[in-house]
């Protein structure tokens, strides 16, 4: 889990034997999402309280969106 994925995030994830990427939704770059999807790694993001942004993330391939506002989803 990273707040902001570093440049070498994929190497770190693989070295740790992790099975996915979990990070702040505002700090996930489109290229990082593309890398994760190419590596067949699920991506979970936190804490998105904006329905339209969550829908955009899901459409882009994010697997899970964590929120504080279940009432609006």
mmCIF file of the N, C-alpha and C atoms, coordinates in Angstrom:
data_MODEL
# 
_entry.id   MODEL 
# 
loop_
_atom_site.group_PDB 
_atom_site.id 
_atom_site.type_symbol 
_atom_site.label_atom_id 
_atom_site.label_alt_id 
_atom_site.label_comp_id 
_atom_site.label_asym_id 
_atom_site.label_entity_id 
_atom_site.label_seq_id 
_atom_site.pdbx_PDB_ins_code 
_atom_site.Cartn_x 
_atom_site.Cartn_y 
_atom_site.Cartn_z 
_atom_site.occupancy 
_atom_site.B_iso_or_equiv 
_atom_site.pdbx_formal_charge 
_atom_site.auth_seq_id 
_atom_site.auth_comp_id 
_atom_site.auth_asym_id 
_atom_site.auth_atom_id 
_atom_site.pdbx_PDB_model_num 
ATOM 1   N N  . UNK A 1 1  ? 0.851   -1.171  0.000   1.00 0.00 ? 1  UNK A N  1 
ATOM 2   C CA . UNK A 1 1  ? 0.000   0.000   0.000   1.00 0.00 ? 1  UNK A CA 1 
ATOM 3   C C  . UNK A 1 1  ? 0.896   1.233   0.000   1.00 0.00 ? 1  UNK A C  1 
ATOM 4   N N  . UNK A 1 2  ? 0.547   2.157   -0.867  1.00 0.00 ? 2  UNK A N  1 
ATOM 5   C CA . UNK A 1 2  ? 1.267   3.419   -0.973  1.00 0.00 ? 2  UNK A CA 1 
ATOM 6   C C  . UNK A 1 2  ? 0.256   4.555   -0.945  1.00 0.00 ? 2  UNK A C  1 
ATOM 7   N N  . UNK A 1 3  ? 0.618   5.657   -0.314  1.00 0.00 ? 3  UNK A N  1 
ATOM 8   C CA . UNK A 1 3  ? -0.202  6.846   -0.485  1.00 0.00 ? 3  UNK A CA 1 
ATOM 9   C C  . UNK A 1 3  ? -0.001  7.335   -1.913  1.00 0.00 ? 3  UNK A C  1 
ATOM 10  N N  . UNK A 1 4  ? 1.252   7.573   -2.266  1.00 0.00 ? 4  UNK A N  1 
ATOM 11  C CA . UNK A 1 4  ? 1.626   7.922   -3.633  1.00 0.00 ? 4  UNK A CA 1 
ATOM 12  C C  . UNK A 1 4  ? 2.549   6.824   -4.149  1.00 0.00 ? 4  UNK A C  1 
ATOM 13  N N  . UNK A 1 5  ? 2.120   6.081   -5.162  1.00 0.00 ? 5  UNK A N  1 
ATOM 14  C CA . UNK A 1 5  ? 3.009   5.032   -5.671  1.00 0.00 ? 5  UNK A CA 1 
ATOM 15  C C  . UNK A 1 5  ? 4.318   5.632   -6.199  1.00 0.00 ? 5  UNK A C  1 
ATOM 16  N N  . UNK A 1 6  ? 5.456   5.096   -5.751  1.00 0.00 ? 6  UNK A N  1 
ATOM 17  C CA . UNK A 1 6  ? 6.743   5.601   -6.237  1.00 0.00 ? 6  UNK A CA 1 
ATOM 18  C C  . UNK A 1 6  ? 6.999   5.120   -7.664  1.00 0.00 ? 6  UNK A C  1 
ATOM 19  N N  . UNK A 1 7  ? 8.019   5.665   -8.279  1.00 0.00 ? 7  UNK A N  1 
ATOM 20  C CA . UNK A 1 7  ? 8.376   5.276   -9.653  1.00 0.00 ? 7  UNK A CA 1 
ATOM 21  C C  . UNK A 1 7  ? 8.547   3.769   -9.781  1.00 0.00 ? 7  UNK A C  1 
ATOM 22  N N  . UNK A 1 8  ? 9.161   3.145   -8.782  1.00 0.00 ? 8  UNK A N  1 
ATOM 23  C CA . UNK A 1 8  ? 9.452   1.712   -8.847  1.00 0.00 ? 8  UNK A CA 1 
ATOM 24  C C  . UNK A 1 8  ? 8.405   0.859   -8.122  1.00 0.00 ? 8  UNK A C  1 
ATOM 25  N N  . UNK A 1 9  ? 7.178   1.339   -8.089  1.00 0.00 ? 9  UNK A N  1 
ATOM 26  C CA . UNK A 1 9  ? 6.134   0.658   -7.325  1.00 0.00 ? 9  UNK A CA 1 
ATOM 27  C C  . UNK A 1 9  ? 5.958   -0.794  -7.774  1.00 0.00 ? 9  UNK A C  1 
ATOM 28  N N  . UNK A 1 10 ? 6.003   -1.050  -9.082  1.00 0.00 ? 10 UNK A N  1 
ATOM 29  C CA . UNK A 1 10 ? 5.772   -2.406  -9.565  1.00 0.00 ? 10 UNK A CA 1 
ATOM 30  C C  . UNK A 1 10 ? 6.870   -3.353  -9.088  1.00 0.00 ? 10 UNK A C  1 
ATOM 31  N N  . UNK A 1 11 ? 8.112   -2.924  -9.140  1.00 0.00 ? 11 UNK A N  1 
ATOM 32  C CA . UNK A 1 11 ? 9.216   -3.763  -8.651  1.00 0.00 ? 11 UNK A CA 1 
ATOM 33  C C  . UNK A 1 11 ? 9.065   -4.033  -7.161  1.00 0.00 ? 11 UNK A C  1 
ATOM 34  N N  . UNK A 1 12 ? 8.645   -3.035  -6.412  1.00 0.00 ? 12 UNK A N  1 
ATOM 35  C CA . UNK A 1 12 ? 8.448   -3.222  -4.958  1.00 0.00 ? 12 UNK A CA 1 
ATOM 36  C C  . UNK A 1 12 ? 7.318   -4.211  -4.678  1.00 0.00 ? 12 UNK A C  1 
ATOM 37  N N  . UNK A 1 13 ? 6.229   -4.070  -5.411  1.00 0.00 ? 13 UNK A N  1 
ATOM 38  C CA . UNK A 1 13 ? 5.085   -4.972  -5.233  1.00 0.00 ? 13 UNK A CA 1 
ATOM 39  C C  . UNK A 1 13 ? 5.502   -6.400  -5.547  1.00 0.00 ? 13 UNK A C  1 
ATOM 40  N N  . UNK A 1 14 ? 6.211   -6.580  -6.661  1.00 0.00 ? 14 UNK A N  1 
ATOM 41  C CA . UNK A 1 14 ? 6.649   -7.916  -7.045  1.00 0.00 ? 14 UNK A CA 1 
ATOM 42  C C  . UNK A 1 14 ? 7.652   -8.487  -6.049  1.00 0.00 ? 14 UNK A C  1 
ATOM 43  N N  . UNK A 1 15 ? 8.586   -7.667  -5.572  1.00 0.00 ? 15 UNK A N  1 
ATOM 44  C CA . UNK A 1 15 ? 9.581   -8.128  -4.601  1.00 0.00 ? 15 UNK A CA 1 
ATOM 45  C C  . UNK A 1 15 ? 8.932   -8.552  -3.286  1.00 0.00 ? 15 UNK A C  1 
ATOM 46  N N  . UNK A 1 16 ? 7.857   -7.872  -2.920  1.00 0.00 ? 16 UNK A N  1 
ATOM 47  C CA . UNK A 1 16 ? 7.161   -8.190  -1.671  1.00 0.00 ? 16 UNK A CA 1 
ATOM 48  C C  . UNK A 1 16 ? 6.212   -9.373  -1.822  1.00 0.00 ? 16 UNK A C  1 
ATOM 49  N N  . UNK A 1 17 ? 5.985   -9.807  -3.053  1.00 0.00 ? 17 UNK A N  1 
ATOM 50  C CA . UNK A 1 17 ? 5.034   -10.883 -3.281  1.00 0.00 ? 17 UNK A CA 1 
ATOM 51  C C  . UNK A 1 17 ? 3.596   -10.433 -3.116  1.00 0.00 ? 17 UNK A C  1 
ATOM 52  N N  . UNK A 1 18 ? 3.372   -9.133  -3.219  1.00 0.00 ? 18 UNK A N  1 
ATOM 53  C CA . UNK A 1 18 ? 2.020   -8.589  -3.078  1.00 0.00 ? 18 UNK A CA 1 
ATOM 54  C C  . UNK A 1 18 ? 1.167   -8.985  -4.281  1.00 0.00 ? 18 UNK A C  1 
ATOM 55  N N  . UNK A 1 19 ? -0.125  -8.976  -4.087  1.00 0.00 ? 19 UNK A N  1 
ATOM 56  C CA . UNK A 1 19 ? -1.031  -9.417  -5.152  1.00 0.00 ? 19 UNK A CA 1 
ATOM 57  C C  . UNK A 1 19 ? -1.875  -8.279  -5.710  1.00 0.00 ? 19 UNK A C  1 
ATOM 58  N N  . UNK A 1 20 ? -1.535  -7.036  -5.381  1.00 0.00 ? 20 UNK A N  1 
ATOM 59  C CA . UNK A 1 20 ? -2.284  -5.903  -5.903  1.00 0.00 ? 20 UNK A CA 1 
ATOM 60  C C  . UNK A 1 20 ? -1.654  -4.595  -5.485  1.00 0.00 ? 20 UNK A C  1 
ATOM 61  N N  . UNK A 1 21 ? -2.233  -3.523  -5.991  1.00 0.00 ? 21 UNK A N  1 
ATOM 62  C CA . UNK A 1 21 ? -1.806  -2.167  -5.661  1.00 0.00 ? 21 UNK A CA 1 
ATOM 63  C C  . UNK A 1 21 ? -2.947  -1.465  -4.948  1.00 0.00 ? 21 UNK A C  1 
ATOM 64  N N  . UNK A 1 22 ? -2.651  -0.842  -3.819  1.00 0.00 ? 22 UNK A N  1 
ATOM 65  C CA . UNK A 1 22 ? -3.639  -0.110  -3.025  1.00 0.00 ? 22 UNK A CA 1 
ATOM 66  C C  . UNK A 1 22 ? -3.043  1.263   -2.755  1.00 0.00 ? 22 UNK A C  1 
ATOM 67  N N  . UNK A 1 23 ? -3.742  2.328   -3.183  1.00 0.00 ? 23 UNK A N  1 
ATOM 68  C CA . UNK A 1 23 ? -3.189  3.669   -3.025  1.00 0.00 ? 23 UNK A CA 1 
ATOM 69  C C  . UNK A 1 23 ? -4.281  4.721   -2.973  1.00 0.00 ? 23 UNK A C  1 
ATOM 70  N N  . UNK A 1 24 ? -3.865  5.938   -2.699  1.00 0.00 ? 24 UNK A N  1 
ATOM 71  C CA . UNK A 1 24 ? -4.752  7.093   -2.687  1.00 0.00 ? 24 UNK A CA 1 
ATOM 72  C C  . UNK A 1 24 ? -5.243  7.338   -4.106  1.00 0.00 ? 24 UNK A C  1 
ATOM 73  N N  . UNK A 1 25 ? -6.549  7.447   -4.296  1.00 0.00 ? 25 UNK A N  1 
ATOM 74  C CA . UNK A 1 25 ? -7.102  7.592   -5.641  1.00 0.00 ? 25 UNK A CA 1 
ATOM 75  C C  . UNK A 1 25 ? -6.632  8.859   -6.334  1.00 0.00 ? 25 UNK A C  1 
ATOM 76  N N  . UNK A 1 26 ? -6.362  9.899   -5.566  1.00 0.00 ? 26 UNK A N  1 
ATOM 77  C CA . UNK A 1 26 ? -5.917  11.162  -6.162  1.00 0.00 ? 26 UNK A CA 1 
ATOM 78  C C  . UNK A 1 26 ? -4.474  11.107  -6.650  1.00 0.00 ? 26 UNK A C  1 
ATOM 79  N N  . UNK A 1 27 ? -3.742  10.108  -6.211  1.00 0.00 ? 27 UNK A N  1 
ATOM 80  C CA . UNK A 1 27 ? -2.315  10.029  -6.537  1.00 0.00 ? 27 UNK A CA 1 
ATOM 81  C C  . UNK A 1 27 ? -1.969  8.884   -7.477  1.00 0.00 ? 27 UNK A C  1 
ATOM 82  N N  . UNK A 1 28 ? -2.974  8.196   -7.968  1.00 0.00 ? 28 UNK A N  1 
ATOM 83  C CA . UNK A 1 28 ? -2.759  7.113   -8.928  1.00 0.00 ? 28 UNK A CA 1 
ATOM 84  C C  . UNK A 1 28 ? -2.685  7.701   -10.334 1.00 0.00 ? 28 UNK A C  1 
ATOM 85  N N  . UNK A 1 29 ? -1.537  7.604   -10.957 1.00 0.00 ? 29 UNK A N  1 
ATOM 86  C CA . UNK A 1 29 ? -1.360  8.115   -12.323 1.00 0.00 ? 29 UNK A CA 1 
ATOM 87  C C  . UNK A 1 29 ? -1.943  7.115   -13.324 1.00 0.00 ? 29 UNK A C  1 
ATOM 88  N N  . UNK A 1 30 ? -2.491  7.605   -14.419 1.00 0.00 ? 30 UNK A N  1 
ATOM 89  C CA . UNK A 1 30 ? -3.020  6.697   -15.443 1.00 0.00 ? 30 UNK A CA 1 
ATOM 90  C C  . UNK A 1 30 ? -1.988  5.672   -15.918 1.00 0.00 ? 30 UNK A C  1 
ATOM 91  N N  . UNK A 1 31 ? -0.740  6.066   -16.021 1.00 0.00 ? 31 UNK A N  1 
ATOM 92  C CA . UNK A 1 31 ? 0.294   5.114   -16.449 1.00 0.00 ? 31 UNK A CA 1 
ATOM 93  C C  . UNK A 1 31 ? 0.502   4.010   -15.414 1.00 0.00 ? 31 UNK A C  1 
ATOM 94  N N  . UNK A 1 32 ? 0.365   4.348   -14.138 1.00 0.00 ? 32 UNK A N  1 
ATOM 95  C CA . UNK A 1 32 ? 0.499   3.333   -13.086 1.00 0.00 ? 32 UNK A CA 1 
ATOM 96  C C  . UNK A 1 32 ? -0.660  2.342   -13.148 1.00 0.00 ? 32 UNK A C  1 
ATOM 97  N N  . UNK A 1 33 ? -1.852  2.854   -13.400 1.00 0.00 ? 33 UNK A N  1 
ATOM 98  C CA . UNK A 1 33 ? -3.005  1.962   -13.543 1.00 0.00 ? 33 UNK A CA 1 
ATOM 99  C C  . UNK A 1 33 ? -2.794  1.051   -14.749 1.00 0.00 ? 33 UNK A C  1 
ATOM 100 N N  . UNK A 1 34 ? -2.329  1.580   -15.845 1.00 0.00 ? 34 UNK A N  1 
ATOM 101 C CA . UNK A 1 34 ? -2.062  0.775   -17.033 1.00 0.00 ? 34 UNK A CA 1 
ATOM 102 C C  . UNK A 1 34 ? -1.025  -0.309  -16.740 1.00 0.00 ? 34 UNK A C  1 
ATOM 103 N N  . UNK A 1 35 ? 0.033   0.055   -16.012 1.00 0.00 ? 35 UNK A N  1 
ATOM 104 C CA . UNK A 1 35 ? 1.064   -0.931  -15.649 1.00 0.00 ? 35 UNK A CA 1 
ATOM 105 C C  . UNK A 1 35 ? 0.474   -2.047  -14.795 1.00 0.00 ? 35 UNK A C  1 
ATOM 106 N N  . UNK A 1 36 ? -0.340  -1.671  -13.823 1.00 0.00 ? 36 UNK A N  1 
ATOM 107 C CA . UNK A 1 36 ? -0.952  -2.668  -12.942 1.00 0.00 ? 36 UNK A CA 1 
ATOM 108 C C  . UNK A 1 36 ? -1.855  -3.608  -13.726 1.00 0.00 ? 36 UNK A C  1 
ATOM 109 N N  . UNK A 1 37 ? -2.663  -3.047  -14.592 1.00 0.00 ? 37 UNK A N  1 
ATOM 110 C CA . UNK A 1 37 ? -3.568  -3.875  -15.385 1.00 0.00 ? 37 UNK A CA 1 
ATOM 111 C C  . UNK A 1 37 ? -2.786  -4.788  -16.320 1.00 0.00 ? 37 UNK A C  1 
ATOM 112 N N  . UNK A 1 38 ? -1.706  -4.286  -16.897 1.00 0.00 ? 38 UNK A N  1 
ATOM 113 C CA . UNK A 1 38 ? -0.857  -5.110  -17.766 1.00 0.00 ? 38 UNK A CA 1 
ATOM 114 C C  . UNK A 1 38 ? -0.201  -6.249  -16.990 1.00 0.00 ? 38 UNK A C  1 
ATOM 115 N N  . UNK A 1 39 ? 0.119   -5.991  -15.722 1.00 0.00 ? 39 UNK A N  1 
ATOM 116 C CA . UNK A 1 39 ? 0.725   -7.013  -14.862 1.00 0.00 ? 39 UNK A CA 1 
ATOM 117 C C  . UNK A 1 39 ? -0.327  -7.899  -14.201 1.00 0.00 ? 39 UNK A C  1 
ATOM 118 N N  . UNK A 1 40 ? -1.588  -7.674  -14.550 1.00 0.00 ? 40 UNK A N  1 
ATOM 119 C CA . UNK A 1 40 ? -2.715  -8.438  -13.999 1.00 0.00 ? 40 UNK A CA 1 
ATOM 120 C C  . UNK A 1 40 ? -2.828  -8.294  -12.481 1.00 0.00 ? 40 UNK A C  1 
ATOM 121 N N  . UNK A 1 41 ? -2.534  -7.091  -11.998 1.00 0.00 ? 41 UNK A N  1 
ATOM 122 C CA . UNK A 1 41 ? -2.652  -6.786  -10.573 1.00 0.00 ? 41 UNK A CA 1 
ATOM 123 C C  . UNK A 1 41 ? -3.917  -5.972  -10.341 1.00 0.00 ? 41 UNK A C  1 
ATOM 124 N N  . UNK A 1 42 ? -4.774  -6.393  -9.425  1.00 0.00 ? 42 UNK A N  1 
ATOM 125 C CA . UNK A 1 42 ? -5.928  -5.571  -9.103  1.00 0.00 ? 42 UNK A CA 1 
ATOM 126 C C  . UNK A 1 42 ? -5.485  -4.283  -8.404  1.00 0.00 ? 42 UNK A C  1 
ATOM 127 N N  . UNK A 1 43 ? -6.256  -3.231  -8.619  1.00 0.00 ? 43 UNK A N  1 
ATOM 128 C CA . UNK A 1 43 ? -5.959  -1.930  -8.022  1.00 0.00 ? 43 UNK A CA 1 
ATOM 129 C C  . UNK A 1 43 ? -7.135  -1.521  -7.147  1.00 0.00 ? 43 UNK A C  1 
ATOM 130 N N  . UNK A 1 44 ? -6.830  -1.193  -5.892  1.00 0.00 ? 44 UNK A N  1 
ATOM 131 C CA . UNK A 1 44 ? -7.823  -0.670  -4.959  1.00 0.00 ? 44 UNK A CA 1 
ATOM 132 C C  . UNK A 1 44 ? -7.374  0.737   -4.572  1.00 0.00 ? 44 UNK A C  1 
ATOM 133 N N  . UNK A 1 45 ? -8.330  1.656   -4.508  1.00 0.00 ? 45 UNK A N  1 
ATOM 134 C CA . UNK A 1 45 ? -7.989  3.037   -4.172  1.00 0.00 ? 45 UNK A CA 1 
ATOM 135 C C  . UNK A 1 45 ? -8.827  3.523   -2.990  1.00 0.00 ? 45 UNK A C  1 
ATOM 136 N N  . UNK A 1 46 ? -8.264  4.466   -2.247  1.00 0.00 ? 46 UNK A N  1 
ATOM 137 C CA . UNK A 1 46 ? -8.956  5.067   -1.107  1.00 0.00 ? 46 UNK A CA 1 
ATOM 138 C C  . UNK A 1 46 ? -8.807  6.564   -1.191  1.00 0.00 ? 46 UNK A C  1 
ATOM 139 N N  . UNK A 1 47 ? -9.408  7.336   -0.492  1.00 0.00 ? 47 UNK A N  1 
ATOM 140 C CA . UNK A 1 47 ? -10.759 7.316   -0.005  1.00 0.00 ? 47 UNK A CA 1 
ATOM 141 C C  . UNK A 1 47 ? -11.527 8.273   -0.898  1.00 0.00 ? 47 UNK A C  1 
ATOM 142 N N  . UNK A 1 48 ? -12.270 7.730   -1.822  1.00 0.00 ? 48 UNK A N  1 
ATOM 143 C CA . UNK A 1 48 ? -12.985 8.521   -2.822  1.00 0.00 ? 48 UNK A CA 1 
ATOM 144 C C  . UNK A 1 48 ? -14.437 8.687   -2.378  1.00 0.00 ? 48 UNK A C  1 
ATOM 145 N N  . UNK A 1 49 ? -14.827 9.919   -2.165  1.00 0.00 ? 49 UNK A N  1 
ATOM 146 C CA . UNK A 1 49 ? -16.195 10.218  -1.740  1.00 0.00 ? 49 UNK A CA 1 
ATOM 147 C C  . UNK A 1 49 ? -16.974 10.944  -2.827  1.00 0.00 ? 49 UNK A C  1 
ATOM 148 N N  . UNK A 1 50 ? -16.553 10.788  -4.064  1.00 0.00 ? 50 UNK A N  1 
ATOM 149 C CA . UNK A 1 50 ? -17.170 11.451  -5.208  1.00 0.00 ? 50 UNK A CA 1 
ATOM 150 C C  . UNK A 1 50 ? -17.652 10.366  -6.162  1.00 0.00 ? 50 UNK A C  1 
ATOM 151 N N  . UNK A 1 51 ? -18.957 10.257  -6.337  1.00 0.00 ? 51 UNK A N  1 
ATOM 152 C CA . UNK A 1 51 ? -19.540 9.193   -7.148  1.00 0.00 ? 51 UNK A CA 1 
ATOM 153 C C  . UNK A 1 51 ? -19.039 9.241   -8.586  1.00 0.00 ? 51 UNK A C  1 
ATOM 154 N N  . UNK A 1 52 ? -18.984 10.416  -9.184  1.00 0.00 ? 52 UNK A N  1 
ATOM 155 C CA . UNK A 1 52 ? -18.545 10.502  -10.580 1.00 0.00 ? 52 UNK A CA 1 
ATOM 156 C C  . UNK A 1 52 ? -17.078 10.094  -10.729 1.00 0.00 ? 52 UNK A C  1 
ATOM 157 N N  . UNK A 1 53 ? -16.251 10.445  -9.766  1.00 0.00 ? 53 UNK A N  1 
ATOM 158 C CA . UNK A 1 53 ? -14.847 10.024  -9.816  1.00 0.00 ? 53 UNK A CA 1 
ATOM 159 C C  . UNK A 1 53 ? -14.731 8.517   -9.613  1.00 0.00 ? 53 UNK A C  1 
ATOM 160 N N  . UNK A 1 54 ? -15.522 7.962   -8.718  1.00 0.00 ? 54 UNK A N  1 
ATOM 161 C CA . UNK A 1 54 ? -15.502 6.511   -8.499  1.00 0.00 ? 54 UNK A CA 1 
ATOM 162 C C  . UNK A 1 54 ? -15.928 5.783   -9.772  1.00 0.00 ? 54 UNK A C  1 
ATOM 163 N N  . UNK A 1 55 ? -16.946 6.274   -10.445 1.00 0.00 ? 55 UNK A N  1 
ATOM 164 C CA . UNK A 1 55 ? -17.392 5.658   -11.692 1.00 0.00 ? 55 UNK A CA 1 
ATOM 165 C C  . UNK A 1 55 ? -16.301 5.741   -12.763 1.00 0.00 ? 55 UNK A C  1 
ATOM 166 N N  . UNK A 1 56 ? -15.598 6.866   -12.814 1.00 0.00 ? 56 UNK A N  1 
ATOM 167 C CA . UNK A 1 56 ? -14.493 7.020   -13.768 1.00 0.00 ? 56 UNK A CA 1 
ATOM 168 C C  . UNK A 1 56 ? -13.391 6.010   -13.463 1.00 0.00 ? 56 UNK A C  1 
ATOM 169 N N  . UNK A 1 57 ? -13.074 5.838   -12.174 1.00 0.00 ? 57 UNK A N  1 
ATOM 170 C CA . UNK A 1 57 ? -12.042 4.887   -11.764 1.00 0.00 ? 57 UNK A CA 1 
ATOM 171 C C  . UNK A 1 57 ? -12.433 3.460   -12.129 1.00 0.00 ? 57 UNK A C  1 
ATOM 172 N N  . UNK A 1 58 ? -13.682 3.085   -11.852 1.00 0.00 ? 58 UNK A N  1 
ATOM 173 C CA . UNK A 1 58 ? -14.136 1.733   -12.198 1.00 0.00 ? 58 UNK A CA 1 
ATOM 174 C C  . UNK A 1 58 ? -14.080 1.521   -13.707 1.00 0.00 ? 58 UNK A C  1 
ATOM 175 N N  . UNK A 1 59 ? -14.503 2.523   -14.462 1.00 0.00 ? 59 UNK A N  1 
ATOM 176 C CA . UNK A 1 59 ? -14.472 2.410   -15.924 1.00 0.00 ? 59 UNK A CA 1 
ATOM 177 C C  . UNK A 1 59 ? -13.043 2.265   -16.449 1.00 0.00 ? 59 UNK A C  1 
ATOM 178 N N  . UNK A 1 60 ? -12.100 2.866   -15.746 1.00 0.00 ? 60 UNK A N  1 
ATOM 179 C CA . UNK A 1 60 ? -10.693 2.795   -16.155 1.00 0.00 ? 60 UNK A CA 1 
ATOM 180 C C  . UNK A 1 60 ? -10.048 1.466   -15.785 1.00 0.00 ? 60 UNK A C  1 
ATOM 181 N N  . UNK A 1 61 ? -10.695 0.680   -14.911 1.00 0.00 ? 61 UNK A N  1 
ATOM 182 C CA . UNK A 1 61 ? -10.161 -0.624  -14.563 1.00 0.00 ? 61 UNK A CA 1 
ATOM 183 C C  . UNK A 1 61 ? -9.836  -0.851  -13.102 1.00 0.00 ? 61 UNK A C  1 
ATOM 184 N N  . UNK A 1 62 ? -10.064 0.153   -12.250 1.00 0.00 ? 62 UNK A N  1 
ATOM 185 C CA . UNK A 1 62 ? -9.834  -0.019  -10.816 1.00 0.00 ? 62 UNK A CA 1 
ATOM 186 C C  . UNK A 1 62 ? -10.811 -1.077  -10.291 1.00 0.00 ? 62 UNK A C  1 
ATOM 187 N N  . UNK A 1 63 ? -10.321 -1.959  -9.445  1.00 0.00 ? 63 UNK A N  1 
ATOM 188 C CA . UNK A 1 63 ? -11.130 -3.062  -8.925  1.00 0.00 ? 63 UNK A CA 1 
ATOM 189 C C  . UNK A 1 63 ? -11.997 -2.684  -7.733  1.00 0.00 ? 63 UNK A C  1 
ATOM 190 N N  . UNK A 1 64 ? -11.488 -1.791  -6.879  1.00 0.00 ? 64 UNK A N  1 
ATOM 191 C CA . UNK A 1 64 ? -12.206 -1.445  -5.653  1.00 0.00 ? 64 UNK A CA 1 
ATOM 192 C C  . UNK A 1 64 ? -11.959 0.011   -5.296  1.00 0.00 ? 64 UNK A C  1 
ATOM 193 N N  . UNK A 1 65 ? -13.027 0.636   -4.808  1.00 0.00 ? 65 UNK A N  1 
ATOM 194 C CA . UNK A 1 65 ? -12.952 2.034   -4.368  1.00 0.00 ? 65 UNK A CA 1 
ATOM 195 C C  . UNK A 1 65 ? -13.446 2.090   -2.931  1.00 0.00 ? 65 UNK A C  1 
ATOM 196 N N  . UNK A 1 66 ? -12.594 2.540   -2.037  1.00 0.00 ? 66 UNK A N  1 
ATOM 197 C CA . UNK A 1 66 ? -12.966 2.709   -0.633  1.00 0.00 ? 66 UNK A CA 1 
ATOM 198 C C  . UNK A 1 66 ? -13.512 4.113   -0.438  1.00 0.00 ? 66 UNK A C  1 
ATOM 199 N N  . UNK A 1 67 ? -14.536 4.240   0.418   1.00 0.00 ? 67 UNK A N  1 
ATOM 200 C CA . UNK A 1 67 ? -15.183 5.518   0.648   1.00 0.00 ? 67 UNK A CA 1 
ATOM 201 C C  . UNK A 1 67 ? -15.593 5.663   2.105   1.00 0.00 ? 67 UNK A C  1 
ATOM 202 N N  . UNK A 1 68 ? -15.788 6.902   2.500   1.00 0.00 ? 68 UNK A N  1 
ATOM 203 C CA . UNK A 1 68 ? -16.367 7.202   3.820   1.00 0.00 ? 68 UNK A CA 1 
ATOM 204 C C  . UNK A 1 68 ? -17.861 7.466   3.694   1.00 0.00 ? 68 UNK A C  1 
ATOM 205 N N  . UNK A 1 69 ? -18.379 7.508   2.472   1.00 0.00 ? 69 UNK A N  1 
ATOM 206 C CA . UNK A 1 69 ? -19.745 7.944   2.212   1.00 0.00 ? 69 UNK A CA 1 
ATOM 207 C C  . UNK A 1 69 ? -20.579 6.866   1.530   1.00 0.00 ? 69 UNK A C  1 
ATOM 208 N N  . UNK A 1 70 ? -20.809 5.775   2.220   1.00 0.00 ? 70 UNK A N  1 
ATOM 209 C CA . UNK A 1 70 ? -21.637 4.711   1.648   1.00 0.00 ? 70 UNK A CA 1 
ATOM 210 C C  . UNK A 1 70 ? -23.029 5.193   1.303   1.00 0.00 ? 70 UNK A C  1 
ATOM 211 N N  . UNK A 1 71 ? -23.493 6.215   1.981   1.00 0.00 ? 71 UNK A N  1 
ATOM 212 C CA . UNK A 1 71 ? -24.844 6.725   1.751   1.00 0.00 ? 71 UNK A CA 1 
ATOM 213 C C  . UNK A 1 71 ? -25.034 7.331   0.372   1.00 0.00 ? 71 UNK A C  1 
ATOM 214 N N  . UNK A 1 72 ? -23.965 7.719   -0.308  1.00 0.00 ? 72 UNK A N  1 
ATOM 215 C CA . UNK A 1 72 ? -24.130 8.340   -1.625  1.00 0.00 ? 72 UNK A CA 1 
ATOM 216 C C  . UNK A 1 72 ? -23.840 7.367   -2.776  1.00 0.00 ? 72 UNK A C  1 
ATOM 217 N N  . UNK A 1 73 ? -23.432 6.151   -2.442  1.00 0.00 ? 73 UNK A N  1 
ATOM 218 C CA . UNK A 1 73 ? -23.141 5.180   -3.491  1.00 0.00 ? 73 UNK A CA 1 
ATOM 219 C C  . UNK A 1 73 ? -24.266 4.202   -3.688  1.00 0.00 ? 73 UNK A C  1 
# 
